[in-house]
């Protein structure tokens, strides 16, 4: 090979490496700080500053935080619905006084003409705890909490999430409502006011995502889907793909927060947090402990989850207690709440059941093929204490032809190994999608 040829190869390789270095995003870590991390850091510093006096519900600090969040959303070209100072509301207190607060609401339109009037609400707590009690040398002491992680981290992530969704709104079938809820610590006043007094189309809210205390990922990244089978299934599906971080799905509600008002309205809701459990040590709630590299990873997962909710089937609201007494009056345990999950052919992954049983024996109805009917049928069933599959039914159908075939093949399933709780076999509930796909002829 001549020297000119070698020189050409060398310079081509050098150019390729240079272009890759310019356009490839460096990995997460201390050597690189992305624009998202820089923005979140700046937002946290302002929202946790002493000048805001802890953003206590009803304070000038909370109102200043509302003005700041409104300005930041506007700067990201998100359509703010509530003006520069948010939507004011009053809360009557036990002593007869009225606590004044506000919500900040913004809107990102979906593109689908059939779904754009349906909404995914993404919310974060605007106010801080304000004060908390702890015991020092046997004495109860009240301390003011100016912590960045309560909930400056969630608010900063809310702004960045809104920015990402706004830039990629062409991908969203449903519309998104961004909400910073005031007086959240006062019995969820802001979210209650939004659902009961402020927003007329509550029946068009298909799901809610709550962001609260997301700054300490090394302590754990958690998702609480309120016992909802669909949301748990969506979280499991997304977690099975390549993600920078995945949350641990927990069955214990971390704490009271704004998702509660949506849950009470029977709106499926998922609560993302990093360790905000009742034993959480508020004394350590300071800006210095926030882990921005982890926050960026969490942001990416939550963004992907939000896009999935905007584009996927509407989650069906299901309360775990509703499944009780389905089978001989015995309590039914959702699949993800089992200590040992039900097993099919040695695997706890429902995907194995789909591949090795459902799709192996599924027959596409000829009439459905002729009519071009396709889609995903959401099937729910029980695995009893002996492993038998029972009570197979459709949660979300496509067409009777496909629905009936999906139920038929699942109901014919061989015996599973039952799920267990505290070492004892239980009746468990499984929900999964059966896909009917037609390949288009060229």
C-alpha positions as CSV (number, residue, x, y, z in Angstrom):
1,X,0.0,0.0,0.0
2,X,1.5,3.4,-1.0
3,X,2.2,6.3,1.3
4,X,-0.6,8.4,-0.1
5,X,-3.1,5.7,0.6
6,X,-1.9,5.3,4.2
7,X,-2.0,9.1,4.7
8,X,-5.6,9.2,3.4
9,X,-6.7,6.4,5.8
10,X,-4.9,8.1,8.7
11,X,-6.6,11.5,8.2
12,X,-10.0,9.9,7.6
13,X,-9.7,8.1,10.9
14,X,-8.6,11.2,12.6
15,X,-11.5,13.2,11.2
16,X,-14.0,10.5,12.3
17,X,-12.6,10.6,15.8
18,X,-12.7,14.4,15.9
19,X,-16.4,14.4,14.8
20,X,-17.3,11.7,17.3
21,X,-15.7,13.8,20.1
22,X,-17.7,16.8,19.0
23,X,-21.1,15.2,18.7
24,X,-21.0,12.3,21.2
25,X,-22.3,13.2,24.6
26,X,-19.6,12.4,27.2
27,X,-20.7,9.9,29.9
28,X,-22.2,10.9,33.2
29,X,-19.7,11.9,35.9
30,X,-17.6,14.6,37.5
31,X,-15.6,15.4,34.4
32,X,-18.6,16.6,32.4
33,X,-21.5,18.7,33.4
34,X,-24.4,18.8,30.9
35,X,-26.6,21.8,30.2
36,X,-29.4,20.0,32.1
37,X,-27.3,19.6,35.2
38,X,-26.0,23.2,35.0
39,X,-29.6,24.4,34.8
40,X,-30.8,22.2,37.6
41,X,-28.0,23.3,39.8
42,X,-28.9,27.0,39.2
43,X,-32.5,26.3,39.9
44,X,-31.8,24.5,43.1
45,X,-29.6,27.2,44.4
46,X,-32.3,29.8,43.9
47,X,-35.2,27.7,45.2
48,X,-33.2,26.6,48.3
49,X,-31.8,30.0,49.1
50,X,-32.4,31.5,52.5
51,X,-34.1,34.5,50.8
52,X,-37.1,32.3,50.1
53,X,-37.4,31.5,53.8
54,X,-37.9,27.8,53.2
55,X,-40.8,28.4,50.7
56,X,-43.2,27.8,53.6
57,X,-46.9,27.4,52.4
58,X,-48.5,30.8,52.0
59,X,-45.3,32.8,52.5
60,X,-43.7,35.4,50.3
61,X,-40.9,32.9,49.7
62,X,-43.4,30.4,48.2
63,X,-44.9,33.2,45.9
64,X,-41.4,34.2,44.8
65,X,-40.7,30.5,44.0
66,X,-43.9,30.5,41.9
67,X,-42.7,33.6,40.0
68,X,-39.3,31.9,39.4
69,X,-40.8,28.7,38.1
70,X,-43.2,30.6,35.8
71,X,-40.3,32.6,34.4
72,X,-38.1,29.5,33.9
73,X,-40.9,27.6,32.1
74,X,-41.5,30.6,29.9
75,X,-37.8,30.8,29.1
76,X,-38.0,27.2,28.0
77,X,-40.8,28.2,25.6
78,X,-43.4,26.2,27.6
79,X,-46.9,27.8,27.5
80,X,-47.5,29.0,31.1
81,X,-51.3,29.2,31.7
82,X,-51.4,30.9,35.1
83,X,-49.5,34.2,34.6
84,X,-46.3,35.4,36.1
85,X,-47.4,34.8,39.7
86,X,-49.4,31.6,39.3
87,X,-53.0,30.9,40.0
88,X,-53.9,32.2,43.5
89,X,-56.2,30.3,45.9
90,X,-57.2,30.4,49.5
91,X,-57.2,27.7,52.1
92,X,-59.4,28.1,55.3
93,X,-57.4,27.0,58.3
94,X,-58.7,25.5,61.6
95,X,-58.2,28.8,63.4
96,X,-60.5,30.5,60.9
97,X,-57.7,32.3,59.0
98,X,-57.3,31.9,55.2
99,X,-53.9,30.7,54.0
100,X,-53.2,32.2,50.5
101,X,-51.2,30.2,48.1
102,X,-50.9,29.5,44.3
103,X,-50.3,26.9,41.7
104,X,-48.2,27.3,38.5
105,X,-49.6,25.5,35.5
106,X,-48.1,25.1,32.0
107,X,-49.3,23.3,28.8
108,X,-47.5,21.2,26.2
109,X,-49.9,20.2,23.3
110,X,-50.2,16.7,21.9
111,X,-50.4,16.1,18.2
112,X,-53.0,13.4,17.9
113,X,-56.4,14.7,17.1
114,X,-58.1,11.9,19.0
115,X,-55.9,12.2,22.1
116,X,-54.7,15.8,22.3
117,X,-57.6,16.6,24.6
118,X,-56.4,14.0,27.0
119,X,-53.7,14.9,29.6
120,X,-50.8,13.5,31.5
121,X,-50.2,15.7,34.5
122,X,-46.6,16.0,35.8
123,X,-46.4,17.8,39.2
124,X,-44.0,18.8,41.9
125,X,-44.4,20.4,45.3
126,X,-43.8,24.1,45.2
127,X,-43.6,24.7,49.0
128,X,-41.1,23.3,51.5
129,X,-41.8,21.5,54.7
130,X,-41.2,24.8,56.5
131,X,-40.4,23.2,59.9
132,X,-40.0,19.8,61.5
133,X,-39.6,18.3,65.0
134,X,-36.8,16.1,66.2
135,X,-35.8,14.9,69.6
136,X,-32.5,16.2,71.1
137,X,-31.5,14.8,74.5
138,X,-35.0,13.8,75.2
139,X,-36.5,17.2,74.3
140,X,-38.6,17.9,71.3
141,X,-37.0,20.7,69.2
142,X,-38.6,22.5,66.2
143,X,-36.2,23.5,63.4
144,X,-36.8,25.4,60.2
145,X,-36.0,23.4,57.1
146,X,-34.5,25.3,54.2
147,X,-33.4,22.1,52.4
148,X,-32.7,22.0,48.7
149,X,-34.0,18.5,48.5
150,X,-37.4,19.5,49.8
151,X,-38.5,20.0,47.1
152,X,-36.1,22.2,45.1
153,X,-34.7,19.0,43.4
154,X,-38.2,18.0,42.2
155,X,-39.0,21.5,41.0
156,X,-35.7,21.8,39.1
157,X,-36.3,18.4,37.5
158,X,-39.9,19.5,36.6
159,X,-38.6,22.5,34.7
160,X,-36.0,20.3,32.8
161,X,-38.6,17.7,32.1
162,X,-41.0,20.3,30.7
163,X,-38.2,21.7,28.5
164,X,-37.4,18.2,27.1
165,X,-41.1,17.4,26.4
166,X,-41.6,20.9,24.8
167,X,-38.6,20.3,22.4
168,X,-39.9,16.9,21.5
169,X,-43.7,17.7,21.5
170,X,-44.0,16.3,18.0
171,X,-43.6,12.9,19.6
172,X,-46.5,13.3,22.1
173,X,-49.9,12.0,21.2
174,X,-51.5,13.2,24.5
175,X,-51.1,16.7,25.9
176,X,-49.0,17.4,29.1
177,X,-49.9,19.6,32.0
178,X,-47.0,20.8,34.0
179,X,-47.9,21.7,37.6
180,X,-46.1,23.2,40.6
181,X,-48.5,22.8,43.4
182,X,-48.6,25.3,46.2
183,X,-49.4,24.5,49.9
184,X,-48.7,20.8,49.2
185,X,-47.6,20.3,52.8
186,X,-50.9,21.7,54.0
187,X,-52.9,18.5,53.2
188,X,-52.2,18.8,49.5
189,X,-54.2,22.0,49.1
190,X,-52.8,23.0,45.7
191,X,-53.5,19.6,44.0
192,X,-56.9,19.4,45.6
193,X,-57.8,22.9,44.4
194,X,-56.6,22.1,40.9
195,X,-58.8,19.0,40.7
196,X,-61.9,20.3,42.5
197,X,-62.0,24.0,41.7
198,X,-59.7,24.9,38.9
199,X,-59.5,22.3,36.1
200,X,-62.8,21.5,34.3
201,X,-61.6,18.4,32.3
202,X,-60.6,16.2,35.2
203,X,-62.2,13.2,33.4
204,X,-59.7,13.7,30.6
205,X,-56.6,13.3,32.8
206,X,-55.4,9.8,32.0
207,X,-52.4,9.6,34.4
208,X,-50.3,11.7,36.8
209,X,-46.6,11.7,37.6
210,X,-45.4,13.2,40.9
211,X,-41.9,14.3,41.5
212,X,-40.9,14.8,45.2
213,X,-37.5,14.7,46.8
214,X,-35.3,13.4,43.9
215,X,-31.9,14.7,44.9
216,X,-30.2,11.7,46.7
217,X,-30.2,8.9,44.2
218,X,-27.4,6.9,46.0
219,X,-30.0,6.3,48.8
220,X,-32.2,4.7,46.2
221,X,-34.5,5.7,43.3
222,X,-38.1,4.6,43.9
223,X,-41.4,4.5,42.0
224,X,-44.6,3.9,43.8
225,X,-47.4,3.2,41.3
226,X,-50.2,3.2,43.9
227,X,-50.8,-0.5,43.4
228,X,-51.9,0.2,39.8
229,X,-51.4,-2.9,37.6
230,X,-51.0,-0.9,34.4
231,X,-48.5,1.6,35.7
232,X,-46.5,-1.2,37.3
233,X,-46.5,-3.0,34.0
234,X,-45.4,0.1,32.1
235,X,-42.6,0.7,34.7
236,X,-41.5,-2.9,34.3
237,X,-41.5,-2.7,30.5
238,X,-39.4,0.5,30.4
239,X,-37.0,-0.8,33.1
240,X,-36.3,-3.9,30.9
241,X,-35.0,-1.6,28.1
242,X,-31.6,0.2,28.1
243,X,-31.9,3.0,30.6
244,X,-29.3,5.0,32.6
245,X,-31.0,4.1,35.8
246,X,-34.2,2.2,36.8
247,X,-36.3,2.8,39.9
248,X,-37.2,0.1,42.4
249,X,-40.9,-0.4,42.3
250,X,-42.1,-0.3,45.9
251,X,-45.4,-1.3,47.5
252,X,-45.1,1.0,50.5
253,X,-46.3,4.6,50.0
254,X,-43.2,6.8,50.6
255,X,-45.1,9.7,52.2
256,X,-48.1,12.0,51.7
257,X,-47.7,14.1,48.5
258,X,-49.7,15.5,45.6
259,X,-50.3,12.1,44.0
260,X,-52.8,11.4,46.8
261,X,-55.4,13.9,45.4
262,X,-55.2,12.3,42.0
263,X,-55.5,8.8,43.5
264,X,-58.6,9.9,45.4
265,X,-60.1,11.0,42.0
266,X,-59.3,7.5,40.6
267,X,-56.6,8.8,38.3
268,X,-53.7,6.4,37.9
269,X,-50.6,8.0,39.5
270,X,-47.0,7.2,40.0
271,X,-44.7,8.8,42.6
272,X,-41.0,9.1,41.9
273,X,-38.7,9.8,44.8
274,X,-35.2,9.1,46.2
275,X,-35.7,7.7,49.7
276,X,-38.3,10.0,51.1
277,X,-39.7,7.6,53.7
278,X,-41.1,8.5,57.1
279,X,-37.7,7.9,58.7
280,X,-36.0,10.3,56.2
281,X,-33.6,12.5,58.1
282,X,-34.7,16.1,57.3
283,X,-31.7,17.5,59.2
284,X,-29.5,16.5,56.3
285,X,-31.8,18.2,53.8
286,X,-29.2,20.5,52.3
287,X,-28.0,21.6,48.8
288,X,-24.6,20.1,49.4
289,X,-25.9,16.5,49.5
290,X,-27.6,16.7,46.1
291,X,-26.2,14.3,43.5
292,X,-26.7,16.0,40.1
293,X,-25.3,13.1,38.0
294,X,-27.9,10.8,39.5
295,X,-30.6,13.4,39.1
296,X,-29.8,13.5,35.3
297,X,-30.2,9.8,35.1
298,X,-33.5,9.9,36.9
299,X,-34.6,12.7,34.6
300,X,-33.9,10.6,31.5
301,X,-35.9,7.7,32.9
302,X,-38.8,9.8,33.9
303,X,-38.8,11.6,30.5
304,X,-39.0,8.2,28.8
305,X,-41.8,7.1,31.1
306,X,-43.7,10.3,30.4
307,X,-43.4,9.8,26.6
308,X,-44.6,6.2,27.1
309,X,-47.7,7.4,29.0
310,X,-48.4,10.1,26.4
311,X,-48.3,7.6,23.5
312,X,-49.5,4.3,25.0
313,X,-53.0,3.0,26.1
314,X,-54.8,4.8,28.9
315,X,-53.9,3.1,32.2
316,X,-56.9,1.5,33.8
317,X,-57.4,2.7,37.4
318,X,-57.3,-0.3,39.7
319,X,-57.1,-0.3,43.5
320,X,-55.6,-3.4,44.9
321,X,-58.5,-3.9,47.3
322,X,-60.8,-4.2,44.4
323,X,-59.2,-7.5,43.4
324,X,-60.1,-9.0,46.8
325,X,-62.9,-11.5,46.9
326,X,-62.4,-12.3,43.2
327,X,-61.7,-15.9,44.0
328,X,-63.4,-17.7,46.9
329,X,-63.3,-14.5,49.0
330,X,-59.5,-14.7,49.3
331,X,-57.2,-11.7,49.0
332,X,-55.4,-11.2,45.6
333,X,-51.9,-9.9,45.6
334,X,-50.6,-7.9,42.5
335,X,-47.8,-9.6,40.7
336,X,-45.1,-7.0,41.6
337,X,-46.1,-7.1,45.3
338,X,-45.3,-10.8,45.7
339,X,-42.1,-11.6,47.7
340,X,-41.6,-14.5,45.3
341,X,-43.3,-13.8,42.0
342,X,-45.4,-16.4,40.1
343,X,-43.2,-18.5,37.8
344,X,-43.8,-19.9,34.3
345,X,-41.3,-22.5,33.0
346,X,-38.8,-21.4,35.6
347,X,-39.0,-17.7,34.9
348,X,-40.7,-14.9,36.8
349,X,-40.6,-12.7,33.6
350,X,-44.1,-12.6,32.0
351,X,-42.3,-12.1,28.7
352,X,-41.3,-15.8,28.9
353,X,-45.0,-16.8,29.2
354,X,-45.8,-14.7,26.2
355,X,-43.0,-16.1,24.0
356,X,-43.1,-19.7,25.0
357,X,-46.9,-20.1,25.4
358,X,-49.1,-17.3,24.2
359,X,-47.3,-16.6,20.9
360,X,-46.6,-20.2,20.3
361,X,-50.3,-21.2,20.3
362,X,-52.0,-17.9,19.3
363,X,-54.1,-18.1,16.1
364,X,-54.7,-14.8,14.3
365,X,-58.5,-14.9,13.5
366,X,-58.8,-15.1,9.7
367,X,-61.6,-12.5,9.7
368,X,-59.4,-10.1,11.6
369,X,-56.6,-10.6,9.0
370,X,-59.0,-9.9,6.2
371,X,-60.2,-6.7,7.9
372,X,-56.7,-5.6,8.8
373,X,-57.6,-5.6,12.6
374,X,-54.5,-5.4,14.7
375,X,-53.4,-4.0,18.1
376,X,-52.6,-4.8,21.7
377,X,-55.1,-6.5,24.1
378,X,-54.5,-6.0,27.8
379,X,-55.3,-9.2,29.6
380,X,-55.7,-9.7,33.3
381,X,-55.7,-13.1,35.1
382,X,-55.1,-14.7,38.4
383,X,-52.6,-17.5,39.3
384,X,-54.1,-19.3,42.3
385,X,-52.2,-20.9,45.2
386,X,-51.8,-24.1,43.2
387,X,-50.6,-22.3,40.1
388,X,-53.8,-22.6,38.1
389,X,-54.7,-19.7,35.8
390,X,-58.2,-18.4,36.5
391,X,-60.5,-15.4,35.9
392,X,-59.0,-14.4,32.6
393,X,-60.6,-11.2,31.3
394,X,-59.8,-8.2,29.1
395,X,-58.9,-4.9,30.7
396,X,-58.4,-3.0,27.5
397,X,-59.6,-4.5,24.3
398,X,-59.1,-3.9,20.6
399,X,-61.8,-5.9,18.8
400,X,-64.0,-8.8,19.9
401,X,-62.1,-11.2,17.5
402,X,-58.7,-10.4,19.0
403,X,-60.0,-10.1,22.6
404,X,-61.6,-13.5,22.5
405,X,-58.4,-15.2,21.0
406,X,-56.2,-13.5,23.6
407,X,-58.4,-14.7,26.5
408,X,-58.7,-18.2,25.0
409,X,-54.9,-18.8,24.7
410,X,-54.1,-17.4,28.1
411,X,-56.9,-19.4,29.8
412,X,-55.4,-22.6,28.3
413,X,-52.1,-22.0,30.1
414,X,-50.4,-24.9,31.8
415,X,-49.9,-24.6,35.6
416,X,-47.5,-22.0,37.0
417,X,-45.6,-22.1,40.2
418,X,-47.6,-19.8,42.5
419,X,-46.4,-16.5,43.9
420,X,-45.5,-16.3,47.6
421,X,-45.8,-13.7,50.4
422,X,-43.9,-14.4,53.6
423,X,-43.2,-17.9,52.4
424,X,-46.8,-18.8,51.8
425,X,-48.4,-19.4,48.3
426,X,-50.9,-16.6,47.4
427,X,-53.4,-15.8,44.7
428,X,-51.6,-13.3,42.4
429,X,-52.8,-11.0,39.7
430,X,-50.9,-10.7,36.4
431,X,-51.6,-8.2,33.6
432,X,-49.9,-8.2,30.2
433,X,-50.4,-7.2,26.6
434,X,-51.0,-9.7,23.9
435,X,-49.9,-8.1,20.6
436,X,-51.5,-8.9,17.2
437,X,-49.3,-7.7,14.4
438,X,-50.0,-7.7,10.7
439,X,-47.0,-7.3,8.3
440,X,-47.7,-5.0,5.4
441,X,-47.0,-6.4,2.0
442,X,-44.7,-4.4,-0.1
